[in-house]
Amino acid sequence: MKVRRFGTRVVLLSTAALSTFATPAFAQAAAEGETNLDEIVVTANKREENLQKAPLAITAIPAAQLELRGLAEAKDLSAIAPNVSVVGATTNATAAVVSIRGIPSAADETQGYDSPIGMYLDGVFLARSSAASFEVADIERVEVLRGPQGTLFGRNTTGGAINFITKKPSHDAGMKLRAGIGNYNAWNVRAVANTGDLGPVQISLGYNHRERHGTVDNLLQPSDNLDPGAQKLDSFRVALNWDVTDTFSIYNVFDWTKIKGVPNASQLADIGNGVFRPNVVYEGNTFAQVQPANIAGFLAQPSVTVPAGCPKAANRAYQSSLCLGSYGPSTDKIWGDLLRMELSLPTITVRSSTSYRKWDNTITSNTLDGLAQLNAPLFSTASLFNGMPAGLIGFVLPPAQAAFAPFIAATPVPSTSTALFQADNNRGQHQFSQELEFVSQSEGPFQWVLGAYYFSERGHELNHQKIGFVLDTNTAVFTTGSFGALAPLFQAANPARYRVVPTLSDLAYTAWGNSLALYGQGTYRPGGKDGPLGVTLGLRYTWDSKGVDRTQNGAAPFSAAEYALNKRKATFSAPTGHLTVDYRASDSVNLYARVAKGYRSGGFNLRQATSVANNIGLIPFNDETLWSYEVGAKTEFMNRVRLNLSLFHNVYTDQLATIPIPITGGGSFGTQTVNAGKTIYNGIELEGMFKLNDMLSIDGNFGYIDINIKDFPGADITGTTRNIAGLVRAGAYAPKYSANIGANLTIPVSDMTKVIGRVGYNYTSDFQMFGNTLTAPFSTATKGDARGLLDAQLKIQGLGMEGVSLTIWGKNLTDKHYVVRSVDFGQLGMGTVIYGDPRTFGATLDVAF
């Protein structure tokens, strides 16, 4: 109810502000015939066009706003557009989970899944979400497309697409320098140089360095630059534009980035307490629930020790200092090259885009359980009776060994140094893409685009996991079934009821994928190119092939028989497209209706268990399909107000779902990914810009999504798959509400100097991360928090001389603490959370000449 009231207040306050302050300005603007709203140009339809005339839901953020607000990578874009949410990674600096209209990119970063959210750099598809969020220098604009993009964009996406578009070299020679400082010992430098015209060639060179200390103090780590949240980035970019002739040009851009950073701190938020989770009866069927290990009892044992001053308890509240065991940095290296050739003829433009990109990631051994390294009792069958009373031990020893009972009684239970969950990773991916586009340039009533697209990728991963599984020996070993009437005596005398079972597991594979697509889109306007009525039809056909060569998924490499079940390939194909009708009721009102189909390729769940005994190999899952129905209005009033509205109804079928498969005895699960889900998404999106006068403007957006899960498979205690939609909390990584409002003020001080300020507030409602209540015992503790973040920037442009500016900025000024990522470890008995950045602030000096 509070969230609903907040959403209503945002709309009412925005309307009130407009009504109170803008009416006199509207009247004056209308009288004088002024045009004060800046035109925003986008390229979502492969040609430059006014944002207000593009009949689809798209948000474009220009360079000036990006720089002022410090938006440089995907992780910065949460709430920048309605129904868009972005959260960072758990283990490295370049991963992000992006949600658009309730559909998130995969939180599982294995390379068997394609993302339903397309991330692009200069139109080049970035295939892996784990390598899609890195700082991009010299951005021209960011375009956020909401809804399925099944025609013109490289890989089909069901949720939407985000395209970072960088600046081309300038025809004017110049240099831009930037230096900044901030709290947490943050500092950065950046330089961008343009050669200007060297005959027909222009070149730009850019370098960026940024670093900061951690935002949470790891009490076990003396170095601040190795605390959680610490990061060091270096990037380099060179772009060349060559106008070979008046009609033919070549553009090449190369970028290279290295990021070394320590993941944000994992906090132990909740733990199992030994309370039995009973079976659930739903629609007449019985389902087992995961039984989490009793970590609370384990940590309470005096025999479980941690370094002095370190806690042994769960605490979900934000902690500015923690004791974290092996918590080291990850290193990401990313580079790529784009070669774009363009031939502009009187009636057609032919464009070829060739790209290669490579990503390598190394994650050092990190404990993700939120605790210090533990010294704990070790479970082994050879030491079961250590520390027990000699008289009791004598009952179970053979007569010939009875004399050893006192020795066993005097021998303590062995201990081990362990983490509850520790992992490291070595992974990488490289990709090649080639796109050929033919874009009409006719002034007639019919405009069209034809294209062909090829994409190929290869990837690998070697993920080591060390799990300290906590075993309750009283209920698993010293049972009446094994010890009869003596069981209660052994349980009472047990010197270490909870013991650690060290478990090693490796995931090792190589994966590949190829994709080929042909597409076309045509727009017909009976009244001519600028006629009021337009009908657009887009069609695409995609052929995908996937393969995987998995060599290990457990404690030991596969045998020859196991390997044969884990080398697999599969093919998928589908037609997609859209039909859009738009009507330009006037120069300032554009109405549209759109029906679109999106497709996400099938693949492999690379964590799926296989079995030689049951002849179960790695099973591919099929592609997903989303049908989207949308109506929208794009309006401008009195040259001062821009207001865009969209309503959508999305039906997602054949949706990927991970089925929990109960293991004999209940309470423990394997998993399999299948195409059995169906979800309906209904939503509203509102974006506005209110330019009150030449000095003051207000902008904002509001998004709402209602998610209704219709089908979600789960196996009951008999192994029969049932629909458990009512047991699944909707909205994984998908906030129901998002809103953003900002006030912009420009004050001229002199002919050379002006002051530019912005105060912005963005809100995101809470959201679920692990919604299956059967397999996620900590789903409440691991929920993402609602948060309202206040940011502000003040820029003095023309400080002392032309081309010099100083910006003072602050993010999360109220120091809001909020959970953005989490892990529900289920049967391991714990849930951990990661908090977003605390308050950060600093100053940046820019010099241009």
Summary of the structure (lengths in Angstrom):
residues: 849
radius of gyration: 29.4
end to end distance: 53.7
largest distance: 109.4
contacts: 3003
relative contact order: 0.14
helix: 13%
strand: 53%
